[in-house]
Amino acid sequence: MRPITITDVAKQANVSKSTVSQYLNKRYEYMSEKTRKKIESAIEELNYQPNIVARSLKQKSTFTVGVIVANILHTFSTHVIRAVENFFQEKGFQIIVCNADDEPEKEKKYIEMLRAKQVDGIIIFPTGGNLDLYDRMLNDNFPIVFMDRTIKDMNIATVMLDNHLASKLAVDHFVDKGYEQIAILTTSVIRNISPRVERIEGYRNAILARGLQVKSEYIKTADVDQIVLALKELFQLETPPQALLAGNDIVLIEILKYIKEQGLRIPEDVAVIGIDEVPFANFFTPPITTVSQPAIEMAGKAVDLLLQQMNKDLEVKDKSVCRLKPSLLERNSCLSLKK
């Protein structure tokens, strides 16, 4: 059987080819509800499948965008991916999701693959290890938006959290409760991954602002498989911390596992706050206080910035770093030490 064409649909619905084309491109402004129903029925009856390749050639767009996450295991990453998919689906675009596992070489292969597939743009949680590739995309005027991480001196539109404020909210909450021996633990800061570096900077600034002493032994960074060792070192100090700030959700999970394995209690033995909301935080025993990122709002901003770049008719394109504010979700993982 020959393939069903747009002409067949138009004939079946008794409308013009241009009207069917407008329907397929979701341009319903000048189309009655009756006409829409007729075209919808004709497509269903004929089992018409639009020719995506022909549509892409005609409109010079694949209606596809790439999303490269640094580590898909982060709850924040999955929330952003879900929201990005929703926003783009409403615009008639599909997304291809790639997980770089924080490996620059893997990220490089995904960037090259997505560009070979002629995606219309890419949202990247950058590993920071492919400066030449980022530069090449800029020079090619290829639409690109960074999410969650920024790279110094690169003129790339970026959406990320106010990480200094995230640490400040946590430290202030600890201090307001009466804690003074406060430690921070985050994953490795190799390649100066900006959220991790900024959260440590925010921690230092907040500690000093509250009149406390910054103790280098209370600042720990480690790869995931070394977090247990870092925790052991903290609790073997002459003055172990009263409170732990987890720099991200993966660190928080490792902290909670360690505390349980050591027979410690939250908050009686140690108070805990995590940066990044996690699904189990509000029903863990006790419920864990977290600093939440506005993932949906951040995703929406990234989509808007990428669409802006994909709009060839738009001359001025926003290349700034947009920082959104976190919020503290107070639960029961801190005691009040003040009398």
N, C-alpha and C positions, 0 to 999 in steps of 0.2 A: 504493500500500500504506500502511496505517496504521502509525504509528511503534510500535516494540516498547516495551513498558512494563515497569516493575518487577513488575507483576502477571503478565505473560507469563513472565518469568524464574522467578518463584516457582512458577508452575504447572508449568513444564518441569522444574524441579529437585525438585518435590514438597516444597517447604518453604514457610514463611510469608513474607509480604512483609517483616515486621520482621527476619527472619533474613537476607534478601537485603540489606536496608538496612544491617544490621550488617556484612555482608561488604563492601559498597561503601565503608563508612567504616572499614574495616580493624580492626573490633572482633572479634577472633577468639577472645577468652578463653573463651567458653562454647560454642564451635563445634567439632565434631569434624573431623578431617581429611577424613573421608568426605563430610561436608556441604559443606565448602569446595570439594572437588573437583566435587561435583554442581553447585554454583552456578557455578563457573568454567566447566564444560562447557556449561551452559545459556546462559551469556552468550556464549560463543564460537559455539555452534550458531545462536543467534538473532541474532547480530551486534548485541547490545544496546549502545547508547550512552547513558550516563547523561545526564539533562537537567541540565546545569551551572547554568543560570539558576534552575531550580526548586529545586535543592539550595541555591544561594546564598541565595535568598529564605527558605527554610525555616530554614536554620541561621544566617542573618544574617552570612554570611561568603562572600567570593568565593574563598577559599583561594588568594589571589594576593598577593604582596608585591612592592614595587618596590625596586630597587637603583640608586641614582644615583651613578656614579663621577665624580670630578673629571676624570680623564684615563685613559682605558682603555689608553693606550699603556704605562703603568707595569706592569712585571711583577707587582708586588705586587697591583695592582688585579685583574688577571686571575686570579691565584691565589686571591684572596679571593672573587671572583665564583663560581669553580668550586666552592669549598668551601661557600659559602652555598647554592648550588643543591643540592648533595648533601644538606646538612643539612635543608633545607626539603622536598626531594623525599621524604625519609624520613617527614616529618610530613604528607604529602599536599598540600603547597603547590607552586604554580608561581611562578617569579619573572619579572619584566619588568626587563631591564637597560637603563639609559639612560646615555649618555656626555655629560657637561656641557662637556667641553673647557676646563675651568677658566673658563667664562664664566657669570657670575651670571644673565644674562638667559636663557640656554639652560637652566640649572638651574631657574629659575623656571617656565618653560614645562613642564618635565618634572614638577615637583612638582604643578602644577595639572592636568596630564593624568592623572597617576596617581591623584590624589584624585577626579577626575571618573570614573575607571574603578572607583572604590570599592575600591581595594586595601586589604588589612587592615592594612598598615603599610609603612614605608619605612626602609631603611638608606641613609644618605647620607654620601658623602665630601664635606663641605660646601665650597663655594667661599668662604664667608664673606660673600657679597654679598647675602643675602636674609634679613636679621635679622627683618623684619616677617613673612615667611612662616613662619619657624621658630617665632616667637612665636605666630602664629595656630594652628599645629598643636598647640603646647603648650596653648593656651587651649581648644582643641577636644578635648583629651585624646586626640589622634590618636597612635597608636603610632609612635615615631620613635627611631632610634638613629644616632648619628654614628660614623663609622669613620675612623680614621687622623688625623683633625683635630678639634681642640676649639675652641670659641668661648667666650671669657671671659664669665662672669656669665650663662651660659645653663644652665638646669637641665635638660639633656638627657643621657641615658645615652650614654656615649662609650667606645669601645674604641680604644686606640692604643698605639704603641710607646713605650718609655722612650727618647726621642730623645736625651736628655742622655747616657745610658749608651751608646747606639750610637756617638756621637762619641768618648766616652771610650775605648771599646774600641779604636777605630781609632788615636787619638792615642797611647795607651799602647803599642800595638804598634809604631808608628813609633819612638817614643822608646826603647823597649826594644831596638830594632835599631840605635840610634845616630843616628837622624835628629833634627835640631834645626830646620831650615828647612822648616816644614810649612805648606802652604796648604790652604784649603778652598774649594771652588767648588760653588755650588748654584743652582738656578733662582730666579727672581724672588721677592722677599719682599713684593711688593705685596699688600695686604689682610692682611698679617701671618699668612700661612698657617703654622699652628703647627709642623708637622714641620720646615720649613725654618728658621724662627726658632729653634726649640729645638735643632736640630743645630748651628747657629752658636754658640748659647749654650754648648752642651756642649763644643764645640771650644775656645772661649775658656777655660772653666773648667778643662778638662783640660790645656791648654797651661800655664796659670798653676800648676796643681797640680804639674806636673813641673818647675817652676822655670825655665820658658822665658818669653821675652818675646812678648806678643801684638802682632803687626804688622798694622796695618789694611790694608796693601797685599797681605797674604796672604789676605784675606777677600774673596771675589768672589761677587756674585749677578748673574744675567743671565737674560733670556729665552733660550729655546733657540737662536734664530737669532743671538744675540749671544755665545754661549759661546766661539766661536773667538776673537773679539776679546778677551774676558776672558783667555783662555789666552795670547794673544800678549803682552798687558800683563804677565802674570806672568813669562813667560820673557824679557822685555826688561828686567826689573828689574836693578839693579846686582848684587843677590844673589838670583838666581832660586831658587825653592823646590827642595829636594831630594826632596820628597814631596808628593803630591796626594791629598786626601781628596775623593772625589766624593759630593756630598750626596744623590744618588739615582741610579737606574739609567739614566735618560735622560742625565744629566750624564756618567756613566761612559762611555757609548757615545761621546759627543762627545769626551771626553778621549782615548780609545783611538784614534779616527779621527785626531785632531790629532797625536798622538804618532807614528803611522805615517806621516802625510803629511810630517812634519818630519824623518823619518829618525832619530828618537830611539829609544832602547832602554829597555825595562822589564826589570829594575830598575836597570840600569847607569847610565842617565842620569837617571832619575826613578822613584821608587817610587810605587805606586798602590794605594789601597784604596777600594772602593766601598761605600756604605751601600745595601742592598737586594741580595739574591742575584739573579743572572741566569743563565739556562740555559747560556750559553756560558762562564761564569767558570772552570769546572774544566777546559775543554779549549782555552781560549785559550792562545796562546804568548807569554809564560809564563802558567800558570794564575793568575787574579787573586784575591787575598785580598778577601773581602767580609764585611760585617756583615749577617747574615740576620735577617729578621723572621719570627716564628712565625705565618705567614699562616693556616694551618688552625685553629690554636688561637684566633686572634683572630676568625676568621669564626664559629667555634662559640660564642664568648662573645657576639658581636653577635646571633646568631640566638636564643640563650637570653634575652637582654635584651628582644628584640623580642617573642618569644612570651610573655614575662612580662607585657608591657604589653597584648598582645592577649587575655590571659586576664582577662576582665572580673570574674571572681569573686575575683581576687587583689587585696587592698587595698594592701599595701605593695609598691611598685615601685622597683627600684634605679635611681637617676638619677645615680650617681657616674661619675667618669672612671676607667676600668680601664686600667692600663698594664702591658703585657707586656714581658718582657725579651728583648733581642736576643742573638745569639751570634756570635762571631768565627769565620769559616771560613778558617783560615790556609792559604795556598798559597805561590806563589813570586814574588809581585810586589814583594817587599822584600828588599834585601840586608842582611846583618849588617855594619854599619860599625864595630862595636866590635872592638878588637884584643885 
